[in-house]
Amino acid sequence: MPADPNPEWARRLLDELRVIDMTESPGLDNLHYPSGCIREVERRAEKLFGSARSYILVNGATSGVQASLLAARMVLGARSVLVPRNAHRSMMTAMAMSGLEPVFVWPEHNPNLGGYLPLDVERIKEAFEREVARGGRPPKAVVVINPTYCGFARNLSEIAEITHASGAILIVDEAHGTHFKVGRELPPSALDCGADLVVHGAHKTTVAFTQTAFLHVGPSAPERFPGLIPAVEESLRAVQTTSPSYILMASLQQAIEVLERDGGQWVNRGVERACELSRRLARIPRLSVVGYDPSNPVPPGLMHDPGRILVNLAELGVTGPQAARFLVEEKGVDPEMVGLQHILMICTGADSEEDIDTVEAAFRDLAERCPREHSSQFDVSLLLGEAPRPARVMSLREAFLSMAEAVDLDQAAGRISADTVVVYPPGAPLITPGEEFDSATVEYITNARKAGLNVLGRGVHSGLAETKVFCVRSSN
Ligand SMILES: Cc1ncc(COP(=O)(O)O)c(C=O)c1O
């Protein structure tokens, strides 16, 4: 018999939740102009994270990213923004919405560490110098993704210094680092390093429900950029619903309470469990856990969130998608992220000893059966290097808003992309609106599909047999 898609227990749970599914009625405050209970929660967040202002978000970290770029444009009249190429796709729509054009910077790429690492200060300096040498106006906004999806982070103080020295605003997409402020042995929080706007995907590493997030204004940002707070607030009104879910907002309040409790005990427990799991996985022959294997250390200058367990499968002779299929379908273990040769697992305070045992046993079985049953048919070397760098030939905003048409991928070389095509997660774009498809990019997307990676775009995702890409219409 097929499983009941709406079982009795779920119906009962929904009925109970309905009792607190409020709307903005008297006494319940207003997300867009908070002065009562919502403002109270935001004040607690300000105290906990050490921000000048904190906002609770119900449209995901995506809305925080979009509001940050809109606010940067409103406050500084910025025309361009320095963005790492491994930015999440929300950054592409944020640029299209704000009209800020990207100055992409390619971070260091290390296939043993899961791909792109966080931007370093030297690359940011060089990008500023290049823009000045080209006679253009230097970017007035700098974005960094810290930590990366795989958990690599840097101390951002130096990046904040050089950003501020050029009069620009530093926006940190810390979607995966909400817990940094409270846990032990974690990379420093961006708000403690001089960042001006910081986005937290609260649902990713705290008990807050899916879809929740925070946007914070750095402690010294209002002094540096007068007008920033009203611009951020108006930008949030533009990208957030006027009917926020009180269920989501209440879960953010609970997340703050949990983080505040006992010096971040919930976070520390998750880290301890993650370290224990990492040690156990590292003992399994032919599995390598980053940071736990002398041949796969965390490089100097970088830090790694110990709550993220990055397992390298290179010696097993299987790809990440093959291993993930085994773990999900045969063991009921759901990885956080699947790369070409990596599996990323996350542990939080919500995970139990039994969860750790289950994951360890699943990886043991995987290692024992490989490569007997799962030998890779795919030549991973085709995708191990950096993705190609297609040339920009049109403004990102213009291409995004243009009339577009679906084109067969193998016919796309020479056409201008209207779309962002990403391998998700982590979602680093292979092409963005306004860039021209070249044969290397076409080949890379074809191979990523063949390898079973999750390639997403308007005309390509796992539910579609054909691979189309959306290009700017020739007769626009
Ligand atoms: C680095 C980064 N930024 C932003 C987002 C968007 O987060 P959300 O799904 O909460 O909108 C994600 C999602 O995975 C992400 O990885």
Ligand as a Chemical Component Dictionary entry (heavy atoms), coordinates in Angstrom:
data_LIG
# 
_chem_comp.id                   LIG 
_chem_comp.type                 NON-POLYMER 
_chem_comp.pdbx_formal_charge   0 
_chem_comp.three_letter_code    LIG 
# 
loop_
_chem_comp_atom.comp_id 
_chem_comp_atom.atom_id 
_chem_comp_atom.alt_atom_id 
_chem_comp_atom.type_symbol 
_chem_comp_atom.charge 
_chem_comp_atom.model_Cartn_x 
_chem_comp_atom.model_Cartn_y 
_chem_comp_atom.model_Cartn_z 
_chem_comp_atom.pdbx_ordinal 
LIG C1 C1 C 0 25.595 30.676 1.485 1  
LIG C2 C2 C 0 24.094 30.728 1.382 2  
LIG N1 N1 N 0 23.471 31.916 1.356 3  
LIG C3 C3 C 0 22.140 32.026 1.277 4  
LIG C4 C4 C 0 21.337 30.907 1.205 5  
LIG C5 C5 C 0 19.849 31.056 1.106 6  
LIG O1 O1 O 0 19.248 30.577 2.285 7  
LIG P1 P1 P 0 17.682 30.324 2.426 8  
LIG O2 O2 O 0 17.417 29.000 1.820 9  
LIG O3 O3 O 0 17.448 30.364 3.903 10 
LIG O4 O4 O 0 16.958 31.413 1.722 11 
LIG C6 C6 C 0 21.938 29.622 1.217 12 
LIG C7 C7 C 0 21.123 28.407 1.126 13 
LIG O5 O5 O 0 21.574 27.300 1.149 14 
LIG C8 C8 C 0 23.354 29.538 1.294 15 
LIG O6 O6 O 0 23.986 28.343 1.281 16 
# 
loop_
_chem_comp_bond.comp_id 
_chem_comp_bond.atom_id_1 
_chem_comp_bond.atom_id_2 
_chem_comp_bond.value_order 
_chem_comp_bond.pdbx_ordinal 
LIG C1 C2 SING 1  
LIG C2 N1 SING 2  
LIG C2 C8 DOUB 3  
LIG N1 C3 DOUB 4  
LIG C3 C4 SING 5  
LIG C4 C5 SING 6  
LIG C4 C6 DOUB 7  
LIG C5 O1 SING 8  
LIG O1 P1 SING 9  
LIG P1 O2 DOUB 10 
LIG P1 O3 SING 11 
LIG P1 O4 SING 12 
LIG C6 C7 SING 13 
LIG C6 C8 SING 14 
LIG C7 O5 DOUB 15 
LIG C8 O6 SING 16 
# 
